[in-house]
Amino acid sequence: MELDFERTDGLVVIDGCTRIDGSNARDFEKALRDIVQDDDRALLLDFEPLAYISSAGLRAILLTAKNLQKRDAGFGICKLAPPIREVFAISGFDKIIATYETKDEAIAALTG
């Protein structure tokens, strides 16, 4: 899976994913691992285009969060559409993973 990303001063911002489910969750997680380098200090997922996420997708995000936490790196997600935000709330992920309304808010929090 190819993901669009930008790296600036140790912050990696990834976007462009429209669906994360059982058919691509492992590829998504692997792509995140491949993109984030050891010296990166934070990862931000811009989920504005995300229209669907399954439990397999949530698992991939949780594993990514745990890996980043081990490295003491920041992690956040921004621009969740209302249905996706509801999935995060119902699953409790909004309590575990920092979510932000805007990209600017997320960048400020992760780099500040």
C-alpha positions as CSV (number, residue, x, y, z in Angstrom):
1,M,0.0,0.0,0.0
2,E,1.3,3.4,-0.9
3,L,0.5,6.4,1.3
4,D,1.1,10.0,0.6
5,F,3.2,11.6,3.4
6,E,5.2,14.6,4.3
7,R,8.1,14.8,6.8
8,T,9.0,18.1,8.4
9,D,11.2,18.5,11.4
10,G,10.6,15.0,12.8
11,L,6.8,15.1,12.2
12,V,5.4,12.7,9.6
13,V,2.0,13.6,8.2
14,I,0.2,10.8,6.3
15,D,-3.0,11.2,4.3
16,G,-4.9,9.9,1.4
17,C,-6.4,6.7,2.9
18,T,-10.1,6.2,2.1
19,R,-10.8,2.8,3.5
20,I,-9.0,0.6,6.1
21,D,-10.5,-2.9,6.5
22,G,-9.6,-6.6,6.7
23,S,-8.4,-6.5,3.1
24,N,-5.8,-3.9,3.6
25,A,-5.2,-3.3,7.4
26,R,-2.0,-5.3,7.5
27,D,-0.6,-3.4,4.4
28,F,-1.7,-0.1,6.0
29,E,0.2,-1.0,9.3
30,K,3.3,-2.1,7.4
31,A,3.2,1.0,5.3
32,L,3.2,3.1,8.4
33,R,6.1,1.2,9.9
34,D,8.0,1.6,6.7
35,I,7.4,5.4,6.5
36,V,8.1,6.3,10.1
37,Q,11.9,6.4,10.7
38,D,13.7,6.0,14.0
39,D,14.5,9.7,14.3
40,D,10.9,10.8,13.7
41,R,9.3,12.3,16.8
42,A,5.7,12.1,15.9
43,L,3.1,10.7,13.4
44,L,-0.1,12.4,12.3
45,L,-2.7,10.6,10.3
46,D,-4.9,13.0,8.4
47,F,-8.1,11.0,8.0
48,E,-10.2,13.6,6.1
49,P,-10.7,11.2,3.1
50,L,-11.3,8.2,5.3
51,A,-14.9,6.9,4.6
52,Y,-14.7,3.5,6.4
53,I,-12.7,1.7,9.1
54,S,-13.2,-1.8,10.4
55,S,-12.0,-3.4,13.6
56,A,-9.0,-4.6,11.6
57,G,-8.2,-1.0,10.8
58,L,-8.6,0.0,14.4
59,R,-6.2,-2.8,15.4
60,A,-3.6,-1.5,12.9
61,I,-3.9,2.0,14.4
62,L,-3.6,0.6,18.0
63,L,-0.5,-1.4,17.1
64,T,1.0,1.7,15.5
65,A,0.2,3.8,18.6
66,K,1.8,1.2,20.8
67,N,5.0,1.0,18.7
68,L,5.3,4.8,18.7
69,Q,4.7,4.9,22.5
70,K,7.6,2.5,23.0
71,R,9.8,5.0,21.2
72,D,8.3,7.9,23.1
73,A,7.1,9.4,19.8
74,G,3.8,11.3,19.5
75,F,0.8,10.1,17.6
76,G,-2.4,11.8,16.6
77,I,-5.3,11.7,14.1
78,C,-7.1,14.6,12.6
79,K,-10.1,15.5,10.5
80,L,-12.3,12.5,11.3
81,A,-15.6,12.5,9.5
82,P,-18.6,12.2,11.8
83,P,-19.2,8.5,11.1
84,I,-15.5,7.7,11.7
85,R,-15.5,9.9,14.8
86,E,-18.5,7.8,16.1
87,V,-16.6,4.6,15.5
88,F,-13.7,6.0,17.5
89,A,-16.0,7.1,20.3
90,I,-17.9,3.8,20.5
91,S,-14.7,1.7,20.5
92,G,-13.0,4.0,23.1
93,F,-10.2,4.9,20.7
94,D,-10.8,8.6,21.3
95,K,-9.7,8.0,24.9
96,I,-6.5,6.3,23.9
97,I,-5.4,8.2,20.8
98,A,-5.3,11.9,20.5
99,T,-7.8,13.2,17.9
100,Y,-7.9,16.7,16.6
101,E,-10.4,18.7,14.6
102,T,-7.9,20.4,12.3
103,K,-4.4,19.6,10.9
104,D,-3.0,22.9,12.3
105,E,-4.3,22.0,15.8
106,A,-2.7,18.6,15.6
107,I,0.6,19.8,14.3
108,A,0.8,22.4,17.1
109,A,0.0,19.7,19.7
110,L,2.5,17.2,18.3
111,T,5.4,19.6,17.8
112,G,4.9,21.9,20.8
